[in-house]
């Protein structure tokens, strides 16, 4: 049966350590605590840039809309304002999709994990401009003519894939709050992999729309960016799978 009496033998035994070593040993827990506190302060200080950077990104992300409003007020939307707004909002949707998909590779390459804090905001801005793009089409272009829209979806492939991309974006935006992340658990990550399909569909939408006018410079540029972003993920996944197999074989 173990005794509850404290063992004082170590305290009574003479120390064999050099002068000062015993005192240093007693001070070690305090020193470790101090070091941990210092590391925490350094980490907190190193992340001070996040809040002003997020504010800057938040403000900058309104530039495309502010530009449209300014051009509208100064009569610079061109001969076809609806087409200008539709194409501008569509292009900026693609830009924000690319930036959102670039966050993870940049985080891996730079080691700056704080970059992930920007991903949700950037993804929501992609959805925001997609909503403006879609609203411009169904309101100002089709005037809520459902029959005309269904005819477009059935006869024009770029409308079909664009509509599919927008539909896929809706559940991603709806489940972006942290509460939904906690509620869905692992299913959240599986659901949000649909962003890859959205990226492919968005490129097809842009490519087929521009192909009718034989103007493929921008679609080729954004297509190359999307291929690089998705290709990086495929390579990373293959490397992780190979490493997992090597670890399993070594056991």
C-alpha positions in Angstrom: 0.0 0.0 0.0 1.5 3.4 -1.0 2.0 5.9 1.7 0.5 9.4 1.4 3.4 10.8 3.4 5.6 13.0 1.2 9.1 11.6 0.6 11.6 14.0 2.0 14.7 11.9 1.4 15.7 13.9 -1.7 15.5 17.1 0.2 17.6 15.8 3.1 20.2 14.1 0.8 23.3 16.3 0.1 23.5 17.5 -3.5 26.3 16.2 -5.7 25.7 19.0 -8.3 28.1 21.9 -8.7 27.4 25.1 -6.9 24.3 26.7 -8.3 23.1 23.7 -10.3 20.5 22.7 -7.7 19.1 26.3 -7.6 19.0 26.3 -11.4 17.0 23.0 -11.4 14.5 24.5 -9.0 14.1 27.5 -11.2 13.7 25.5 -14.4 9.9 25.2 -14.4 9.6 29.0 -14.1 12.1 29.4 -16.9 10.2 27.0 -19.1 7.0 28.9 -18.4 8.7 32.2 -19.1 10.0 30.8 -22.4 6.5 29.6 -23.4 5.1 33.0 -22.6 7.8 34.7 -24.6 7.1 32.5 -27.6 3.4 33.2 -27.3 4.1 37.0 -27.2 6.4 36.7 -30.3 3.7 34.7 -32.1 1.0 37.2 -31.2 3.3 40.0 -32.3 4.1 38.2 -35.6 0.4 38.0 -36.4 -0.3 41.7 -35.8 -0.3 42.2 -39.6 -3.4 40.0 -40.1 -6.1 42.4 -39.0 -4.9 45.4 -41.1 -4.2 43.0 -44.0 -7.8 41.6 -43.8 -9.2 45.1 -43.7 -7.1 46.1 -46.7 -8.3 43.0 -48.6 -11.9 43.6 -47.6 -11.8 47.2 -48.9 -9.8 46.3 -52.1 -12.4 43.6 -52.9 -15.0 46.3 -53.4 -13.0 47.9 -56.2 -14.7 46.0 -59.1 -18.2 47.1 -57.9 -17.0 50.6 -57.1 -15.6 50.8 -60.7 -18.9 49.8 -62.2 -20.8 52.3 -60.1 -18.3 55.1 -61.0 -18.4 54.2 -64.7 -22.2 54.2 -64.6 -22.4 57.6 -62.9 -19.9 59.1 -65.4 -21.5 57.4 -68.5 -18.5 55.2 -69.3 -20.2 51.8 -69.5 -19.9 51.8 -73.2 -22.6 51.3 -75.9 -23.9 48.2 -74.1 -23.9 48.8 -70.4 -25.5 45.4 -69.6 -22.8 43.5 -71.4 -20.1 45.6 -69.7 -21.5 44.8 -66.2 -22.1 41.1 -67.0 -18.6 40.6 -68.3 -16.9 42.6 -65.6 -18.7 40.8 -62.8 -18.0 37.4 -64.4 -14.3 38.1 -64.9 -14.0 39.2 -61.2 -15.8 36.1 -60.1 -13.1 34.1 -61.9 -10.3 36.3 -60.4 -11.5 35.7 -56.8 -11.9 32.0 -57.5 -8.3 31.8 -58.6 -7.1 33.8 -55.6 -9.1 31.6 -53.3 -7.6 28.5 -54.8 -4.1 30.0 -54.6 -4.3 30.4 -50.8 -3.4 26.8 -49.9 -0.4 26.5 -52.3 0.9 29.8 -51.0 0.5 28.7 -47.5 2.4 25.5 -48.2 5.2 27.2 -50.1 5.7 30.1 -47.7 4.9 28.4 -44.4 2.7 31.3 -43.4 -0.3 29.4 -42.0 -2.1 32.7 -41.3 -2.9 33.0 -45.0 -5.7 30.5 -44.4 -7.6 33.2 -42.5 -8.2 35.0 -45.8 -9.6 32.1 -47.7 -13.2 32.3 -46.5 -13.4 36.0 -47.1 -12.0 35.6 -50.6 -14.3 32.7 -51.4 -17.3 34.8 -50.3 -16.3 37.6 -52.5 -16.1 35.1 -55.4 -19.7 34.2 -54.6 -20.7 37.9 -54.2 -19.5 38.7 -57.7 -21.1 35.5 -59.1 -24.4 36.7 -57.6 -24.0 40.1 -59.3 -23.1 38.3 -62.6 -26.1 36.0 -62.4 -28.5 38.8 -61.3 -27.4 41.0 -64.2 -28.2 38.2 -66.6 -31.6 37.2 -65.2 -32.7 40.7 -64.5 -31.3 43.2 -66.9 -30.6 40.8 -69.8 -33.6 38.5 -69.6 -36.0 40.5 -67.4 -36.9 37.3 -65.4 -38.1 35.6 -68.5 -37.8 32.0 -67.3 -38.7 30.5 -70.7 -35.9 32.5 -72.4 -33.4 31.5 -69.7 -34.3 27.8 -70.0 -33.9 28.1 -73.8 -30.4 29.7 -73.2 -29.4 26.9 -70.8 -30.5 24.2 -73.3 -29.0 25.8 -76.4 -25.9 27.7 -75.3 -23.2 25.5 -73.6 -21.4 28.4 -71.9 -24.7 29.4 -70.2 -25.2 25.8 -69.1 -21.8 25.4 -67.5 -22.0 28.9 -66.0 -25.3 28.1 -64.4 -24.0 24.8 -63.1 -21.0 26.6 -61.5 -23.3 29.1 -59.8 -25.5 26.4 -58.4 -22.5 24.6 -56.9 -21.3 27.9 -55.3 -24.5 28.3 -53.4 -24.0 25.5 -50.8 -20.3 26.4 -50.4 -21.3 30.0 -49.5 -24.1 28.8 -47.2 -21.8 26.5 -45.3 -18.9 29.0 -45.0 -19.7 30.2 -41.4 -17.7 28.6 -38.6 -20.8 27.2 -37.0 -21.5 25.2 -40.2 -17.9 24.0 -40.3 -18.3 22.7 -36.7 -21.7 21.2 -37.5 -20.7 19.3 -40.6 -17.3 18.2 -39.4 -15.5 16.1 -42.0 -18.4 16.4 -44.4 -17.6 20.1 -44.7 -14.2 19.4 -46.3 -15.8 16.9 -48.7 -18.5 19.4 -49.7 -16.0 22.2 -50.2 -14.0 20.2 -52.6 -16.7 21.2 -55.1 -14.7 24.4 -55.5 -12.5 22.5 -57.9 -15.4 21.6 -60.1 -16.6 25.3 -59.9 -13.1 26.4 -61.1 -13.2 24.0 -64.1 -16.8 25.0 -65.0 -16.0 28.7 -64.7 -13.1 28.3 -67.2 -15.3 26.5 -69.6 -17.9 29.2 -69.3 -15.4 31.9 -70.0 -13.7 29.9 -72.8 -16.9 29.0 -74.7 -18.3 32.5 -74.3 -15.1 34.1 -75.8 -14.7 31.4 -78.5 -17.7 32.8 -80.3 -15.8 36.0 -80.9 -12.4 34.3 -81.4 -10.9 36.2 -78.5 -9.2 33.5 -76.4 -6.3 35.4 -74.9 -7.8 35.9 -71.4 -9.4 32.4 -71.3 -6.0 30.9 -72.1 -4.3 32.9 -69.3 -6.9 32.0 -66.7 -7.1 28.5 -68.0 -3.3 28.1 -67.4 -3.7 29.6 -63.9 -6.5 27.2 -63.1 -4.5 24.2 -64.5 -1.5 25.2 -62.3 -3.6 25.6 -59.2 -5.5 22.3 -59.6 -2.4 20.5 -60.9 -0.5 21.5 -57.8 -3.2 19.8 -55.7 -3.0 16.6 -57.7 0.8 16.4 -57.3 0.5 17.2 -53.5 -2.1 14.5 -53.1 0.0 11.9 -55.0 3.0 12.8 -52.8 1.1 12.5 -49.6 -0.4 9.1 -50.8 3.1 7.9 -51.7 4.5 9.0 -48.3 1.6 7.3 -46.5 2.3 4.0 -48.4 6.0 4.3 -47.4 5.2 4.8 -43.8 2.8 1.8 -43.9 5.5 -0.4 -45.5 8.0 0.6 -42.9 5.9 -0.6 -40.0 
